[in-house]
Amino acid sequence: MKRRRMIGIMALSVMAVSVVMGGAVAQQTQADFTDAEHAASGQTLGTVQLQAPDIVSTSCQRPSALNLAQPFLTVTWRWPQDSTPYSGFSPENVRWSIDGTTATVTTTGPDASGVYTTTLSNGVLQQILGSLLDLLLGSSFDVTARTVWTPGTAEWQSPQMKTVAVRIPALGGIECPNPDA
């Protein structure tokens, strides 16, 4: 009998404690944003899918073994029209490649309308082609542009890239059609 009474008292004690604890009202807090969080929350938060830059125009000049500094390809481009997250991007956020090998480029801009100009010189072309025979016999290669962004420790890349298919025929000339035309 004492044992049952003891179990009953313990059960009532546990119930009393849980009623008291469960009945407590949560305290109100003042949860403020930090300045950086506030600035970020002022923008629409959601999914960001990077896009490759929009190609405005392309122009090319047949490479010359006599002038290795001469640009063989000039690409004018701009960031996609929706400004998030591109408003803080610079030309360093575009990775240029020739047949998959990262290219060193020269970029100027933006101009008043937000257009950048990127040039690829013969020095880069000579490294990719490997010999003057490619210039004499003809060659073709792809120049690609992809947007990259490192908001933290991991790099994000645009899933698509823009490709300028450069064709150097054996008998002269050069072709570099604008992929966005």
C-alpha positions in Angstrom: 0.0 0.0 0.0 2.8 2.4 0.8 4.4 1.6 -2.4 1.3 2.5 -4.4 0.9 5.7 -2.5 4.5 6.6 -3.2 4.0 6.0 -6.9 0.8 8.0 -6.9 2.5 11.0 -5.2 5.4 10.8 -7.7 3.0 10.8 -10.6 1.2 13.8 -9.3 4.4 15.6 -8.7 5.5 15.0 -12.3 2.2 16.2 -13.6 2.3 19.3 -11.5 5.8 20.2 -12.7 4.8 19.6 -16.4 1.7 21.8 -16.0 3.8 24.6 -14.5 6.5 24.3 -17.2 4.1 23.9 -20.1 2.0 26.9 -19.0 4.9 29.3 -19.1 4.5 32.0 -21.7 7.5 32.7 -24.0 9.2 36.0 -23.5 9.0 38.6 -26.2 12.4 39.4 -27.8 13.8 42.3 -29.8 15.4 40.3 -32.7 17.1 43.0 -34.9 18.9 42.5 -38.2 22.6 43.4 -38.3 23.4 45.9 -41.0 24.6 43.3 -43.4 21.5 41.1 -42.9 19.3 44.1 -43.2 20.9 45.1 -46.5 20.5 41.5 -47.8 16.9 41.4 -46.7 16.1 44.6 -48.6 16.4 42.6 -51.8 14.2 39.8 -53.0 15.7 36.7 -51.6 15.2 33.5 -53.6 16.8 31.3 -56.1 19.6 32.8 -58.2 20.5 31.1 -61.4 23.5 32.7 -63.0 23.4 33.4 -66.7 26.3 33.9 -69.1 26.8 37.4 -70.3 24.8 38.7 -73.2 27.0 39.0 -76.3 26.4 42.4 -78.0 28.8 41.9 -80.9 31.9 40.1 -82.1 34.6 41.1 -84.5 37.7 39.2 -85.5 40.9 39.7 -87.5 43.0 37.0 -89.1 46.0 36.3 -86.9 49.4 37.4 -88.0 52.7 35.8 -87.0 54.3 39.3 -87.4 52.2 40.9 -84.7 51.5 38.7 -81.7 50.0 41.5 -79.6 47.3 42.2 -82.2 43.8 41.1 -81.0 42.3 38.4 -83.1 38.9 38.5 -81.4 37.0 41.3 -79.8 33.7 40.6 -78.0 31.4 43.3 -76.6 29.1 42.1 -73.9 26.9 43.1 -71.0 25.4 41.5 -68.0 21.9 40.1 -68.3 19.1 42.7 -67.9 17.8 41.5 -64.6 20.2 43.3 -62.3 20.3 40.8 -59.4 23.1 39.7 -58.6 24.9 41.3 -61.5 24.9 44.8 -60.2 28.0 44.1 -58.1 29.8 42.0 -60.7 33.0 43.0 -62.6 34.7 41.6 -65.7 36.5 39.2 -63.4 33.2 37.4 -63.0 33.4 36.1 -66.6 35.7 33.2 -67.3 36.9 33.1 -70.9 38.2 29.8 -72.4 39.5 28.6 -75.7 38.7 25.0 -76.3 38.3 24.5 -72.6 41.6 26.1 -71.6 41.3 29.3 -69.5 42.3 32.3 -71.6 44.0 35.5 -70.4 42.0 38.4 -71.8 41.9 42.2 -71.6 38.6 43.8 -70.7 37.6 47.4 -70.6 34.4 49.1 -69.5 31.7 49.4 -68.9 30.8 52.2 -71.2 27.8 54.5 -70.5 25.3 51.8 -71.7 26.9 49.1 -69.5 28.8 47.3 -72.3 32.2 45.8 -71.8 34.8 45.1 -74.5 37.0 41.9 -74.2 39.9 41.2 -76.5 41.9 38.0 -77.1 45.3 38.5 -78.6 47.4 36.4 -81.0 49.7 35.4 -78.1 46.8 33.5 -76.6 45.9 32.1 -80.0 49.4 30.9 -80.7 49.5 29.0 -77.4 46.2 27.3 -78.3 46.9 26.5 -81.9 50.5 25.5 -81.2 52.0 26.2 -84.6 52.0 28.5 -87.7 50.8 25.5 -89.7 47.4 25.8 -88.1 47.2 29.4 -89.4 48.4 28.4 -92.9 46.2 25.2 -93.2 43.2 26.5 -91.4 41.8 25.9 -88.0 38.8 26.2 -85.8 38.2 26.5 -82.1 35.5 27.6 -79.6 35.9 30.7 -77.4 33.5 30.5 -74.5 32.3 32.8 -71.7 30.7 31.7 -68.5 29.7 33.7 -65.4 31.4 32.7 -62.2 30.6 34.0 -58.7 32.1 33.2 -55.3 29.6 34.5 -52.7 31.2 32.5 -49.9 33.8 29.7 -50.1 32.3 27.8 -53.0 32.4 29.0 -56.6 29.1 29.1 -58.5 29.1 28.9 -62.3 26.4 29.7 -64.9 25.0 26.4 -66.2 25.2 27.6 -69.7 28.0 29.4 -71.5 28.1 31.6 -74.6 30.2 30.1 -77.4 31.9 32.0 -80.3 32.8 29.4 -82.9 36.0 30.9 -84.5 36.9 29.5 -87.9 40.1 30.3 -89.7 39.9 29.0 -93.3 43.1 28.0 -95.1 42.9 30.6 -97.8 42.4 33.7 -95.7 39.7 35.5 -93.7 38.3 34.5 -90.3 34.8 33.9 -89.0 33.5 34.6 -85.5 29.7 34.8 -85.6 27.9 36.3 -82.6 26.0 33.5 -80.8 23.3 36.0 -79.6 22.7 37.5 -83.0 
